[in-house]
Amino acid sequence: MRLGDMMTTNVPLLKAEDTLAHAVKLLRKTKLDGIPVVDDTGLLIGIFTKANLMDAFLAGAGPGETITPYYQKRVLAARVDTPYEKVEEAVKTSPVGTGVVVDDRNNVVGIFTKVDMIMSLFKRTERLANQLTTVYHSMHNGVIVVGRDYRVELINQSAANILQLDRAGVTGKPFREMFPGMDLAPVIEQSQWHIGLKANWYGVTVMCNVSPLTAGGQAVGAIIIFQPLTELDRIASELETTKELYETLLTVLNIAYEAIVLINEEGKISLVNEAACRFFRKREEELLNRAIEEVMPNSRLPRTLKTGMAETNEVQMIEGQPCIVSRSPIVRKGKVIGVVGKITYQKLEEVRELSEKLAEMDRELSYYRSKAEEARQLVTFRHIVTVNKEMQTIKQEAERVARGNSTVLLTGESGTGKELFAEAIHNASPRRQKPFIQLNCAAIPDNLAESELFGYAPGAFTGAQREGKPGKFALANGGTLFLDEIGDMPFNLQGKLLRFLEDQTFSPVGSTQTVKVDVRIIAATNQDLWRKVEAGAFRRDLYYRLNVINFHLLPLRERSEDIIPLTYLFLEKFNETFGVHITDIAPEVKTALLAHAWPGNVRELRNVLERAVNYSTGRVLELDALPYYLRQGQGPGMARLNHTTVGRQKEHLDRDVLLAALEAHGGNKSAAAKALGISRSWLYEKLRQYDLL
C-alpha cells in the first residue's frame, strides 16, 4: 500500500495573500484540520491549520488580514508513491496532524491525516485477515487457533474434515471441552513449543505441532497444526516400499553382465552397476555425480537426453573395444528427466558379430563417400517442374504411391526424367533415411551382372576381393534399388530377380547362405517391354511382377508448355554453376525452342542450354547462342511452328496451367510469366479472365 491509496484528494488550496476570512470559509466547508498553502506557480510553501487560525485571532488579527504571518512554513510533505511503512513512521514522530501529498514536481495532489492512516490500517488489517483465513482453509493440514482465554478462535476446513466436525459448532467453545487430553497452559503461559505430540480426538489419532501465538512479546494464544497418523503411516510405508524396490533394482543391475549407466537431467551420472565399474575400471564413488562426457567423451547419452529419442543396439567403439549400446530416455509427466544407457561388451560371440557389423559399415561408408557429391541435395517432387496437366497428375499419383512398398515401373523415352522420378519417389517414402542405390542394367557386362546385383562371398572366383563384396541388394537394404534400363538385363539374371521379388531373399555368388533384405524396387526402361516379352527377350512373369504400378512419362514434344519453364529452371542452375547472370530469353529463342521436337527430351534441352550459356555474352539469351540446327529450324528434331501456333498456345493457357506456374515460382507473377513465355500484361489478363487476381 502506498500514500496515494489512502490520501484525501480534491482539497482546496490557499495562497499567502489570501485573507483569514477566506481561510475560515474553506476550513468550515471542508471540515479539514489544515489546508496547503502554495505560491503563484502552484508549488507547496506551507500549511494553514486550525491552530494557526486560533493563534491569529489571539494576536488580535482581523478577518481581512492575510494569512502570511500565521501559516506554518514547516510542512510534513511526502510523495504520492511513498510506501505505507515510511508514512506510518513519519506520522508517529510528527507533531503535525496533517501532511501534504505532492507529485514529483512538488505540486499538491492531496493531504493525509492520522484519520486517513487509521482507516487505511483498518483496511490493511482486514485484507491481511482475509488472506490469512484463505491460507488456513487451503492448507492440507488441520489447524486450530486457541485464544488467551483457552477458547477456540479458529478451526480450518481441513481440521473439520479430518475430525468430522462442524466448524461453527466448535468456534468459541472451550478447547479442553472440545479437544480433551492436551494441556495448552505451558504453551500459552510459558511460550513453550511442543513438536510431535500425539492426540486422539473423535476416534482419529493425530500427530500435532503446538506453538505459541505472540503479540508485543507476550503469548496471546496457541496454534495447533496436525495431521492424521494414518496418512503419515501411508507415507512411511511408501518410503519403505521405495527403499526395498531400490535395493531390489540394485541387486538385479549388479547381476546383469551389461554395464548400466544412468544420468540425470543435468547429464551427471546418478547410478552405475558393478559391470559398469569394471568396464570403466573405476570405483562407484569415482563415477557418481560426474558429467558423463568426463567418463565417456564421445557418449551420445546427452543427445538422447535432449531429443528424448531411444536408440537400440547401436555399434560404438568405447575404451578401444566394440560395444553394443542402447539408450532409453526416462520420461515423467512428458518431460525427459534422465537416460539409461546399456553397454554390452563381455560376450565373445557378440564381439564377433560386432566386428562383422563394423566391417559391413565400413564397406557401406566407402560407398556413401563415393556418392556424397551426388547426394548433397535430395531430389523431391518439388524439383520436377511441369505445367502439363497429365504430368502433374503423374506427379500427384507418384507421390501417393511413394508411401507404400509396391514395385514401380517407369517407362518413357530417354531423357524424360525417369531417374528424377525414381529419386523423388524414394525421398517421399518412409525409406527416405535409407539408401537409394542405382544400377544401370545396360552398362554391366553379362559375366559381372549377377555379382554386381547379389554380391559375392570371399574367394568366389579368381580376382575376387578376399573379404567378398556386397551387391546392390545388400547395399540397398531398408531403402530403394533403382534398376535403370531393365529391358537390357541379361535373360539368365531375370529369373533370379523374379525370385528375389517374390520373397526378398538371395544368395551371394559363391555362397550357400540365404540373405533376407527389405528393398523396394523401382525399374525404368525406354523400350517397349511387352514387345520384348512377345519376342521372347524378356520374361513374361517378370514383366507382370514389375508392372504393379506403371507411370509413363511423356516426351517433351507432347508437353511443349513445359519447355519455357524448364528453360528458366536450367538457366537459374547454370547461372550459379558458371557464375553468369542470364535473366531473360529473347523472343526468337523461345520460338526456336518451341519449334524443336526434342527427340532427346529434357536431357537434350538441358545440354542445349548449357552450351548456350557458355556461348552467351549478355544478360539476355540470344538466338546466336543456340546450336546451328536450332537457329536454322533444321535437324532431325525440328517441327514446324509459326507465330499462329505460339499465339494459339498462349490463347489456350487454362486455369490449371496458370495456377501450376504460379505455384512453381512461389507466387512470383514475373517469374511465372517468363516460365510460360508470355508477357506480364498477358498473364494479368489471363488471371483476370479466370478470376485469380
C-alpha positions as CSV (number, residue, x, y, z in Angstrom):
1,M,0.0,0.0,0.0
2,R,1.3,3.5,-0.9
3,L,0.4,7.0,0.2
4,G,-1.7,7.6,-2.9
5,D,-4.0,4.8,-1.8
6,M,-5.0,6.5,1.5
7,M,-4.8,10.3,0.9
8,T,-7.7,12.7,0.7
9,T,-7.9,14.3,-2.8
10,N,-9.6,17.3,-4.3
11,V,-8.5,19.6,-1.4
12,P,-8.7,23.4,-1.8
13,L,-5.5,25.5,-1.8
14,L,-4.6,28.8,-0.1
15,K,-2.1,31.4,-1.2
16,A,-0.1,33.6,1.1
17,E,-2.1,36.7,0.2
18,D,-5.5,35.1,1.0
19,T,-7.4,36.5,4.0
20,L,-8.1,34.9,7.3
21,A,-11.8,35.1,6.4
22,H,-11.3,33.1,3.2
23,A,-9.3,30.5,5.2
24,V,-12.1,30.2,7.8
25,K,-14.6,29.7,5.0
26,L,-12.5,26.8,3.4
27,L,-11.9,25.2,6.8
28,R,-15.6,25.2,7.6
29,K,-16.6,23.9,4.2
30,T,-14.1,21.0,4.0
31,K,-14.0,20.2,7.7
32,L,-10.3,19.7,7.3
33,D,-7.7,20.5,10.1
34,G,-5.4,22.2,7.6
35,I,-5.2,23.5,4.1
36,P,-2.0,23.5,1.9
37,V,-0.5,26.9,1.0
38,V,1.1,27.3,-2.5
39,D,2.8,30.1,-4.4
40,D,1.8,31.5,-7.7
41,T,3.3,28.6,-9.6
42,G,1.4,26.0,-7.5
43,L,4.4,24.8,-5.6
44,L,3.9,23.9,-1.9
45,I,5.2,26.6,0.6
46,G,3.4,25.7,3.8
47,I,0.1,24.7,5.5
48,F,-2.6,26.8,7.4
49,T,-4.2,24.8,10.2
50,K,-7.0,25.5,12.7
51,A,-4.3,26.0,15.3
52,N,-2.7,28.8,13.1
53,L,-6.2,30.4,12.9
54,M,-6.6,30.4,16.6
55,D,-3.1,31.9,17.0
56,A,-4.1,34.7,14.6
57,F,-7.3,35.7,16.4
58,L,-5.5,35.6,19.8
59,A,-3.0,38.0,18.3
60,G,-5.8,40.4,17.5
61,A,-5.8,39.9,13.7
62,G,-9.0,40.9,11.9
63,P,-10.8,38.8,9.2
64,G,-9.4,40.9,6.4
65,E,-5.8,40.4,7.3
66,T,-3.7,37.9,5.2
67,I,-2.6,34.5,6.4
68,T,1.1,35.3,5.6
69,P,2.3,35.9,9.2
70,Y,0.4,32.9,10.5
71,Y,0.7,29.9,8.2
72,Q,3.2,27.2,9.1
73,K,6.3,27.1,6.9
74,R,7.5,23.6,8.0
75,V,5.3,21.1,6.4
76,L,5.1,17.3,6.7
77,A,5.1,16.5,2.9
78,A,5.5,13.2,1.1
79,R,5.5,11.9,-2.4
80,V,2.4,10.2,-3.7
81,D,4.3,6.9,-4.2
82,T,5.7,6.8,-0.6
83,P,5.2,3.3,0.9
84,Y,2.8,2.8,3.8
85,E,5.6,1.9,6.3
86,K,7.5,5.2,5.8
87,V,4.3,7.2,6.1
88,E,3.5,5.4,9.3
89,E,6.9,6.2,10.8
90,A,6.6,9.9,9.8
91,V,3.1,10.3,11.3
92,K,4.2,8.7,14.6
93,T,7.1,11.2,15.1
94,S,5.5,14.3,13.6
95,P,3.8,16.9,15.9
96,V,1.6,17.9,12.9
97,G,-1.7,16.0,12.5
98,T,-2.0,16.8,8.8
99,G,0.5,16.1,6.0
100,V,0.6,17.2,2.3
101,V,0.9,14.8,-0.6
102,V,2.9,16.1,-3.6
103,D,3.9,14.8,-7.0
104,D,7.4,14.7,-8.4
105,R,7.2,18.4,-9.3
106,N,6.2,19.4,-5.8
107,N,2.6,20.2,-6.9
108,V,-0.1,19.4,-4.3
109,V,-2.3,16.4,-5.1
110,G,-3.9,15.8,-1.7
111,I,-3.5,15.6,2.1
112,F,-3.3,12.8,4.6
113,T,-4.3,12.9,8.3
114,K,-4.0,10.5,11.2
115,V,-7.6,9.6,10.5
116,D,-6.6,8.5,7.0
117,M,-3.9,6.4,8.5
118,I,-6.3,4.7,10.9
119,M,-8.8,4.0,8.1
120,S,-6.0,2.6,5.9
121,L,-4.8,0.5,8.8
122,F,-8.3,-0.9,9.3
123,K,-8.5,-1.8,5.6
124,R,-5.0,-3.4,5.6
125,T,-5.8,-5.4,8.7
126,E,-9.0,-6.6,7.1
127,R,-7.2,-7.6,4.0
128,L,-4.4,-9.5,5.9
129,A,-7.1,-11.2,7.9
130,N,-8.8,-12.4,4.8
131,Q,-5.5,-13.6,3.3
132,L,-4.6,-15.4,6.5
133,T,-8.1,-17.1,6.6
134,T,-7.7,-18.2,3.0
135,V,-4.3,-19.7,3.8
136,Y,-5.7,-21.5,6.8
137,H,-8.5,-23.1,4.8
138,S,-6.4,-24.0,1.9
139,M,-3.9,-25.9,4.0
140,H,-3.7,-29.7,3.8
141,N,-3.0,-30.0,7.5
142,G,-5.5,-29.4,10.2
143,V,-5.2,-26.0,12.0
144,I,-6.8,-24.9,15.4
145,V,-6.2,-21.5,16.9
146,V,-6.8,-21.0,20.6
147,G,-7.0,-17.6,22.4
148,R,-5.7,-16.4,25.7
149,D,-9.0,-17.4,27.3
150,Y,-8.5,-21.0,26.1
151,R,-11.4,-20.9,23.7
152,V,-11.2,-22.0,20.1
153,E,-11.0,-18.9,17.9
154,L,-10.5,-20.7,14.5
155,I,-10.6,-24.2,13.1
156,N,-9.8,-24.6,9.4
157,Q,-11.7,-26.7,6.9
158,S,-9.1,-29.5,6.8
159,A,-9.3,-29.9,10.6
160,A,-13.1,-30.1,10.4
161,N,-12.9,-32.7,7.6
162,I,-10.3,-34.8,9.4
163,L,-12.2,-34.9,12.7
164,Q,-15.7,-34.8,11.0
165,L,-16.7,-31.7,13.0
166,D,-18.9,-28.6,12.3
167,R,-16.7,-25.6,12.4
168,A,-19.5,-23.3,13.6
169,G,-20.2,-25.7,16.5
170,V,-16.6,-25.7,17.6
171,T,-15.6,-22.0,17.3
172,G,-15.9,-20.1,20.6
173,K,-16.1,-23.3,22.7
174,P,-13.5,-24.1,25.4
175,F,-10.6,-26.0,24.0
176,R,-10.4,-28.5,26.9
177,E,-14.1,-29.4,26.3
178,M,-13.8,-29.9,22.5
179,F,-10.3,-31.4,22.4
180,P,-9.6,-33.2,25.7
181,G,-6.2,-34.6,26.6
182,M,-3.9,-31.8,25.6
183,D,-2.7,-29.2,28.1
184,L,-2.0,-25.8,26.5
185,A,-1.0,-24.0,29.7
186,P,2.8,-24.4,29.1
187,V,2.4,-23.1,25.6
188,I,0.2,-20.0,26.4
189,E,1.6,-19.2,29.9
190,Q,5.3,-20.0,29.3
191,S,5.6,-19.7,25.4
192,Q,6.8,-23.3,25.1
193,W,6.9,-25.3,21.8
194,H,5.8,-28.9,21.6
195,I,6.7,-31.0,18.5
196,G,5.3,-34.4,17.6
197,L,2.5,-34.7,20.3
198,K,0.1,-37.5,19.8
199,A,-3.6,-37.0,20.4
200,N,-6.8,-38.9,19.9
201,W,-9.8,-36.8,19.0
202,Y,-13.1,-38.1,17.9
203,G,-11.6,-41.5,17.1
204,V,-8.8,-40.1,14.9
205,T,-5.2,-40.4,16.1
206,V,-3.2,-37.3,15.0
207,M,0.3,-36.0,15.2
208,C,0.5,-32.4,16.4
209,N,2.9,-29.5,16.5
210,V,1.9,-26.8,19.1
211,S,3.4,-23.3,19.2
212,P,2.5,-20.1,21.0
213,L,1.0,-17.1,19.3
214,T,2.7,-13.8,20.5
215,A,1.9,-10.1,20.3
216,G,4.2,-7.5,21.7
217,G,6.5,-10.2,23.0
218,Q,3.6,-11.8,25.1
219,A,1.8,-15.1,24.4
220,V,-1.8,-14.4,23.4
221,G,-2.8,-17.9,22.4
222,A,-1.7,-21.1,20.7
223,I,-1.8,-22.7,17.3
224,I,-2.1,-26.5,16.8
225,I,-1.1,-27.9,13.4
226,F,-1.9,-31.6,13.0
227,Q,-2.0,-34.5,10.5
228,P,-3.7,-37.9,10.8
229,L,-1.2,-40.7,11.7
230,T,-2.9,-42.9,9.1
231,E,-1.6,-40.6,6.3
232,L,1.9,-40.4,7.9
233,D,1.9,-44.2,8.1
234,R,1.0,-44.4,4.5
235,I,3.8,-42.1,3.5
236,A,6.3,-44.0,5.7
237,S,5.1,-47.3,4.1
238,E,5.6,-45.8,0.6
239,L,9.1,-44.7,1.5
240,E,9.9,-48.2,2.8
241,T,8.5,-49.8,-0.3
242,T,10.5,-47.4,-2.5
243,K,13.6,-48.3,-0.5
244,E,13.0,-52.0,-1.0
245,L,12.4,-51.5,-4.7
246,Y,15.6,-49.5,-5.0
247,E,17.6,-52.3,-3.2
248,T,16.0,-54.9,-5.5
249,L,16.8,-52.8,-8.5
250,L,20.5,-52.6,-7.5
251,T,20.6,-56.3,-7.0
252,V,19.2,-57.0,-10.4
253,L,21.5,-54.5,-12.0
254,N,24.6,-56.0,-10.4
255,I,23.7,-59.5,-11.6
256,A,23.4,-58.2,-15.2
257,Y,26.6,-58.6,-17.3
258,E,25.9,-55.4,-19.2
259,A,27.3,-52.1,-18.0
260,I,24.3,-49.9,-16.9
261,V,24.8,-46.1,-16.6
262,L,22.0,-43.7,-15.6
263,I,22.3,-40.0,-16.0
264,N,20.0,-37.3,-14.5
265,E,18.6,-34.3,-16.3
266,E,21.8,-32.4,-15.7
267,G,23.8,-35.0,-17.6
268,K,25.5,-36.3,-14.5
269,I,25.9,-40.0,-13.5
270,S,23.4,-40.9,-10.8
271,L,23.6,-44.7,-10.9
272,V,26.1,-47.4,-12.1
273,N,26.1,-51.1,-11.7
274,E,29.2,-53.3,-10.9
275,A,29.6,-54.2,-14.5
276,A,29.9,-50.5,-15.4
277,C,32.6,-50.1,-12.7
278,R,34.5,-53.0,-14.1
279,F,34.2,-51.6,-17.7
280,F,35.4,-48.2,-16.8
281,R,38.0,-49.5,-14.3
282,K,36.7,-47.1,-11.6
283,R,35.0,-47.4,-8.2
284,E,31.4,-46.4,-7.9
285,E,32.2,-43.2,-5.9
286,E,34.6,-42.2,-8.7
287,L,31.8,-42.3,-11.2
288,L,28.8,-40.9,-9.4
289,N,27.9,-37.2,-9.9
290,R,30.4,-36.8,-12.7
291,A,29.4,-35.4,-16.1
292,I,29.0,-38.4,-18.5
293,E,31.3,-36.6,-21.0
294,E,34.2,-36.8,-18.5
295,V,33.8,-40.6,-18.3
296,M,32.8,-41.2,-21.9
297,P,34.0,-38.3,-24.1
298,N,32.0,-39.5,-27.2
299,S,28.9,-40.5,-25.3
300,R,25.5,-40.0,-27.0
301,L,23.5,-40.1,-23.8
302,P,23.3,-36.3,-23.7
303,R,21.8,-36.3,-27.2
304,T,19.1,-38.8,-26.0
305,L,18.6,-36.6,-23.0
306,K,18.0,-33.6,-25.4
307,T,15.9,-35.4,-28.1
308,G,14.0,-38.0,-26.0
309,M,14.6,-40.5,-28.8
310,A,15.6,-44.0,-27.8
311,E,18.5,-45.8,-29.7
312,T,18.7,-49.5,-29.7
313,N,21.6,-51.9,-30.4
314,E,23.9,-49.2,-31.9
315,V,27.5,-50.3,-32.6
316,Q,30.1,-48.0,-30.9
317,M,33.8,-48.1,-30.1
318,I,34.3,-47.5,-26.3
319,E,37.5,-47.8,-24.4
320,G,39.1,-49.2,-27.6
321,Q,36.6,-52.1,-28.0
322,P,33.4,-52.6,-30.0
323,C,30.3,-52.5,-27.9
324,I,26.5,-52.7,-28.5
325,V,24.9,-49.7,-26.9
326,S,21.3,-48.9,-26.2
327,R,20.0,-45.7,-24.8
328,S,16.5,-45.1,-23.4
329,P,15.0,-41.8,-22.0
330,I,13.3,-41.7,-18.6
331,V,10.2,-39.6,-19.0
332,R,8.0,-38.3,-16.2
333,K,4.9,-36.2,-17.0
334,G,6.0,-35.7,-20.6
335,K,9.5,-34.4,-19.6
336,V,12.8,-36.3,-20.0
337,I,14.4,-36.4,-16.6
338,G,17.2,-38.8,-17.3
339,V,18.6,-41.5,-19.6
340,V,19.6,-45.1,-19.1
341,G,22.5,-46.4,-21.1
342,K,23.3,-50.2,-21.6
343,I,26.7,-51.3,-22.8
344,T,27.1,-54.9,-23.9
345,Y,30.8,-55.8,-24.1
346,Q,31.6,-59.1,-22.4
347,K,30.3,-61.9,-24.7
348,L,32.8,-63.1,-27.3
349,E,30.1,-64.1,-29.8
350,E,28.6,-60.6,-29.7
351,V,32.0,-59.1,-30.1
352,R,32.5,-61.2,-33.3
353,E,29.1,-60.1,-34.6
354,L,30.0,-56.6,-33.8
355,S,33.3,-56.9,-35.8
356,E,31.3,-58.2,-38.8
357,K,28.8,-55.3,-38.5
358,L,31.6,-52.8,-38.3
359,A,33.2,-54.2,-41.4
360,E,29.9,-54.0,-43.2
361,M,29.5,-50.4,-42.0
362,D,33.0,-49.6,-43.3
363,R,32.1,-51.0,-46.8
364,E,28.8,-49.0,-46.8
365,L,30.8,-45.9,-45.7
366,S,33.1,-46.3,-48.7
367,Y,30.1,-46.5,-51.0
368,Y,28.4,-43.5,-49.4
369,R,31.6,-41.4,-49.7
370,S,31.7,-42.1,-53.4
371,K,28.1,-40.9,-53.6
372,A,28.4,-38.0,-51.3
373,E,28.6,-35.4,-54.0
374,E,25.6,-36.8,-55.8
375,A,23.5,-36.9,-52.6
376,R,24.2,-33.4,-51.4
377,Q,20.7,-32.3,-52.4
378,L,17.8,-34.7,-52.2
379,V,15.5,-34.8,-55.2
380,T,11.9,-34.3,-54.3
381,F,8.7,-33.8,-56.3
382,R,9.2,-30.1,-55.9
383,H,12.2,-30.4,-58.2
384,I,10.1,-31.9,-61.0
385,V,8.9,-28.8,-62.9
386,T,5.8,-29.2,-65.2
387,V,2.7,-27.3,-66.0
388,N,1.3,-30.1,-68.2
389,K,-1.9,-31.5,-66.8
390,E,-1.1,-35.1,-67.5
391,M,2.4,-34.8,-66.0
392,Q,1.0,-33.1,-62.9
393,T,-1.4,-36.0,-62.5
394,I,1.5,-38.4,-62.7
395,K,3.4,-36.4,-60.1
396,Q,0.4,-36.5,-57.7
397,E,-0.1,-40.2,-58.2
398,A,3.6,-41.0,-57.8
399,E,3.7,-39.0,-54.6
400,R,0.8,-41.0,-53.3
401,V,2.2,-44.4,-54.1
402,A,5.6,-43.4,-52.6
403,R,4.1,-44.1,-49.2
404,G,3.9,-47.9,-49.9
405,N,6.3,-50.6,-50.8
406,S,4.9,-51.8,-54.2
407,T,7.2,-52.2,-57.2
408,V,7.1,-49.2,-59.6
409,L,7.8,-49.4,-63.4
410,L,8.7,-46.1,-65.1
411,T,8.5,-46.1,-68.9
412,G,9.3,-43.3,-71.4
413,E,11.8,-42.2,-73.9
414,S,15.4,-41.4,-72.9
415,G,15.8,-38.1,-71.2
416,T,12.2,-37.8,-69.9
417,G,13.2,-37.8,-66.2
418,K,12.7,-41.4,-65.1
419,E,15.7,-41.3,-62.7
420,L,14.4,-38.0,-61.3
421,F,11.0,-39.6,-60.6
422,A,12.7,-42.6,-59.0
423,E,14.6,-40.5,-56.6
424,A,11.6,-38.3,-55.8
425,I,9.5,-41.4,-55.1
426,H,12.2,-42.7,-52.7
427,N,12.6,-39.4,-50.9
428,A,8.9,-39.1,-50.4
429,S,8.7,-42.6,-48.9
430,P,9.2,-43.8,-45.3
431,R,12.5,-45.2,-46.7
432,R,14.0,-41.7,-47.3
433,Q,16.5,-42.1,-44.5
434,K,17.9,-45.3,-46.0
435,P,20.0,-45.8,-49.2
436,F,18.9,-45.1,-52.7
437,I,21.0,-47.4,-54.9
438,Q,21.1,-47.2,-58.7
439,L,22.1,-49.9,-61.2
440,N,22.2,-49.4,-65.0
441,C,21.4,-52.8,-66.3
442,A,22.7,-51.9,-69.8
443,A,26.1,-50.9,-68.5
444,I,27.1,-54.1,-66.8
445,P,28.9,-57.0,-68.7
446,D,26.9,-60.2,-68.6
447,N,29.6,-62.1,-66.7
448,L,29.6,-59.5,-63.9
449,A,25.8,-58.7,-63.7
450,E,25.0,-61.4,-61.1
451,S,27.8,-60.5,-58.7
452,E,27.0,-56.8,-59.1
453,L,23.4,-57.4,-58.2
454,F,23.8,-60.0,-55.5
455,G,27.4,-59.6,-54.4
456,Y,29.9,-62.4,-53.8
457,A,31.4,-64.4,-51.0
458,P,35.1,-64.3,-50.2
459,G,37.1,-66.2,-52.8
460,A,34.1,-66.8,-55.0
461,F,36.1,-66.5,-58.2
462,T,39.6,-65.6,-59.5
463,G,40.2,-61.9,-59.0
464,A,37.5,-61.6,-56.3
465,Q,38.3,-59.4,-53.3
466,R,39.5,-61.5,-50.3
467,E,36.8,-60.3,-48.0
468,G,34.0,-60.5,-50.6
469,K,31.8,-57.7,-51.8
470,P,28.2,-56.7,-51.0
471,G,25.8,-56.4,-54.0
472,K,23.3,-53.7,-54.8
473,F,20.6,-55.6,-52.9
474,A,22.6,-55.7,-49.7
475,L,23.6,-52.0,-50.1
476,A,20.0,-51.0,-50.6
477,N,18.7,-52.9,-47.6
478,G,16.0,-50.8,-45.9
479,G,15.9,-48.5,-48.9
480,T,15.3,-48.5,-52.7
481,L,17.0,-50.1,-55.6
482,F,16.6,-48.3,-58.9
483,L,17.1,-50.7,-61.9
484,D,17.5,-48.4,-64.9
485,E,17.3,-49.9,-68.4
486,I,15.6,-53.0,-67.0
487,G,14.9,-54.1,-70.6
488,D,18.6,-54.8,-71.1
489,M,19.0,-57.1,-68.1
490,P,20.6,-60.5,-69.2
491,F,17.9,-63.1,-69.6
492,N,19.6,-65.6,-67.2
493,L,19.5,-62.9,-64.5
494,Q,15.9,-62.1,-64.9
495,G,14.8,-65.4,-63.2
496,K,16.9,-64.6,-60.1
497,L,15.5,-61.1,-60.0
498,L,12.0,-62.6,-60.1
499,R,12.8,-65.0,-57.3
500,F,14.1,-62.1,-55.2
501,L,10.9,-60.1,-55.9
502,E,8.8,-63.0,-54.6
503,D,10.4,-63.4,-51.1
504,Q,13.2,-60.6,-50.8
505,T,15.9,-63.2,-50.4
506,F,19.1,-64.0,-52.4
507,S,22.3,-65.9,-52.2
508,P,25.6,-64.1,-53.0
509,V,27.7,-65.6,-55.7
510,G,29.9,-68.4,-54.3
511,S,27.8,-68.7,-51.1
512,T,25.1,-71.2,-49.9
513,Q,23.8,-68.7,-47.3
514,T,20.4,-67.1,-48.0
515,V,20.3,-63.4,-47.2
516,K,17.0,-61.7,-46.5
517,V,16.7,-57.9,-47.0
518,D,14.0,-55.3,-47.2
519,V,14.3,-53.5,-50.6
520,R,11.8,-51.6,-52.7
521,I,12.3,-52.0,-56.5
522,I,11.8,-49.1,-59.0
523,A,12.6,-50.2,-62.5
524,A,12.8,-48.0,-65.6
525,T,13.0,-48.6,-69.4
526,N,12.8,-46.6,-72.6
527,Q,11.9,-49.8,-74.5
528,D,8.5,-51.5,-75.2
529,L,8.8,-54.3,-72.7
530,W,5.7,-56.0,-73.9
531,R,7.1,-56.3,-77.4
532,K,10.3,-57.8,-75.9
533,V,8.1,-60.3,-74.0
534,E,6.4,-61.3,-77.2
535,A,9.8,-61.6,-78.9
536,G,11.0,-63.9,-76.1
537,A,13.7,-61.5,-74.9
538,F,12.1,-60.6,-71.6
539,R,10.4,-62.9,-69.1
540,R,6.6,-62.7,-69.1
541,D,6.3,-63.4,-65.3
542,L,9.0,-60.8,-64.5
543,Y,7.1,-58.3,-66.6
544,Y,3.9,-58.8,-64.6
545,R,5.8,-58.7,-61.4
546,L,7.5,-55.4,-62.3
547,N,4.4,-53.8,-63.8
548,V,2.5,-53.4,-60.5
549,I,2.4,-49.6,-60.7
550,N,3.3,-48.1,-64.0
551,F,3.9,-44.4,-64.9
552,H,4.6,-43.5,-68.5
553,L,6.5,-40.2,-68.7
554,L,5.5,-38.0,-71.7
555,P,8.2,-36.9,-74.2
556,L,8.9,-33.2,-74.2
557,R,7.3,-32.8,-77.6
558,E,3.9,-33.8,-76.1
559,R,4.2,-31.3,-73.4
560,S,5.6,-28.2,-75.1
561,E,4.1,-26.0,-72.4
562,D,6.9,-27.2,-70.1
563,I,9.8,-26.1,-72.5
564,I,9.9,-22.5,-71.3
565,P,9.5,-23.2,-67.6
566,L,12.3,-25.8,-67.8
567,T,14.4,-23.4,-69.8
568,Y,14.3,-20.8,-66.9
569,L,14.9,-23.5,-64.4
570,F,18.1,-24.7,-66.2
571,L,19.3,-21.1,-66.7
572,E,19.0,-20.5,-63.0
573,K,21.1,-23.5,-62.2
574,F,23.7,-22.7,-64.9
575,N,23.9,-19.1,-63.7
576,E,25.0,-20.4,-60.3
577,T,27.3,-23.1,-61.8
578,F,29.1,-20.9,-64.4
579,G,28.9,-17.6,-62.5
580,V,26.9,-15.8,-65.2
581,H,23.7,-13.8,-64.8
582,I,21.3,-14.5,-67.7
583,T,17.9,-13.2,-66.6
584,D,15.8,-13.3,-69.8
585,I,15.3,-15.1,-73.1
586,A,14.9,-13.3,-76.5
587,P,11.5,-13.9,-78.2
588,E,13.2,-15.6,-81.2
589,V,14.9,-18.0,-78.8
590,K,11.6,-19.0,-77.3
591,T,10.2,-19.5,-80.8
592,A,13.1,-21.7,-81.8
593,L,12.9,-23.8,-78.6
594,L,9.1,-24.3,-79.0
595,A,9.6,-25.3,-82.7
596,H,12.0,-28.1,-81.9
597,A,10.6,-31.6,-81.3
598,W,13.3,-32.6,-78.8
599,P,13.9,-36.2,-79.6
600,G,16.4,-36.2,-76.6
601,N,13.7,-34.7,-74.4
602,V,14.6,-32.9,-71.2
603,R,18.2,-34.1,-71.3
604,E,18.6,-32.6,-74.8
605,L,17.1,-29.3,-73.7
606,R,19.5,-29.2,-70.7
607,N,22.5,-29.9,-72.9
608,V,21.4,-27.3,-75.5
609,L,21.0,-24.6,-72.7
610,E,24.3,-25.5,-71.1
611,R,26.0,-24.9,-74.5
612,A,24.1,-21.7,-75.0
613,V,25.1,-20.3,-71.6
614,N,28.7,-20.9,-72.4
615,Y,28.3,-19.0,-75.7
616,S,26.2,-16.2,-74.3
617,T,27.7,-12.8,-73.6
618,G,24.9,-10.7,-72.1
619,R,22.0,-10.9,-69.6
620,V,19.6,-12.0,-72.4
621,L,19.9,-15.4,-74.1
622,E,20.1,-14.5,-77.8
623,L,19.4,-16.8,-80.8
624,D,23.1,-16.9,-81.9
625,A,24.0,-18.8,-78.7
626,L,21.8,-21.7,-79.8
627,P,23.2,-24.6,-81.9
628,Y,23.1,-24.0,-85.7
629,Y,20.3,-26.6,-86.4
630,L,18.0,-24.8,-83.9
631,R,18.8,-21.4,-85.4
632,Q,18.0,-22.6,-88.9
633,G,15.0,-24.6,-88.0
634,Q,16.7,-27.8,-89.3
635,G,17.8,-31.1,-87.9
636,P,16.0,-34.4,-87.1
637,G,14.1,-32.9,-84.2
638,M,12.6,-29.8,-85.8
639,A,8.9,-29.3,-86.1
640,R,7.1,-26.5,-87.9
641,L,5.9,-23.8,-85.6
642,N,4.8,-20.3,-86.7
643,H,3.6,-17.3,-84.8
644,T,0.0,-18.5,-85.1
645,T,0.9,-21.7,-83.3
646,V,2.6,-19.8,-80.5
647,G,-0.3,-17.4,-80.3
648,R,-2.8,-20.3,-80.1
649,Q,-0.8,-21.8,-77.3
650,K,-0.9,-18.6,-75.4
651,E,-4.7,-18.2,-76.1
652,H,-5.4,-21.6,-74.6
653,L,-3.5,-21.3,-71.4
654,D,-6.0,-22.7,-69.0
655,R,-6.6,-22.0,-65.3
656,D,-4.7,-25.1,-64.1
657,V,-1.6,-24.2,-66.1
658,L,-1.6,-20.7,-64.7
659,L,-2.0,-21.9,-61.1
660,A,0.7,-24.5,-61.6
661,A,3.1,-21.9,-63.0
662,L,2.4,-19.5,-60.1
663,E,2.9,-22.3,-57.5
664,A,6.2,-23.4,-59.1
665,H,7.5,-19.9,-58.7
666,G,6.2,-19.1,-55.3
667,G,3.5,-16.7,-56.5
668,N,6.0,-14.5,-58.3
669,K,4.0,-13.3,-61.3
670,S,7.0,-12.0,-63.3
671,A,8.8,-15.4,-63.0
672,A,5.6,-17.3,-63.9
673,A,5.1,-15.1,-67.0
674,K,8.7,-15.8,-68.1
675,A,8.2,-19.5,-67.5
676,L,5.1,-19.6,-69.7
677,G,6.7,-17.5,-72.4
678,I,4.2,-14.7,-72.1
679,S,4.3,-11.0,-71.1
680,R,3.3,-9.9,-67.6
681,S,0.3,-7.9,-69.1
682,W,-0.9,-11.1,-70.9
683,L,-0.5,-13.0,-67.6
684,Y,-2.6,-10.4,-65.7
685,E,-5.2,-10.5,-68.4
686,K,-5.5,-14.3,-68.1
687,L,-5.6,-14.0,-64.2
688,R,-8.5,-11.6,-64.5
689,Q,-10.2,-13.8,-67.0
690,Y,-10.1,-16.7,-64.6
691,D,-10.9,-14.5,-61.5
692,L,-7.5,-15.3,-60.0
693,L,-6.4,-11.8,-59.0
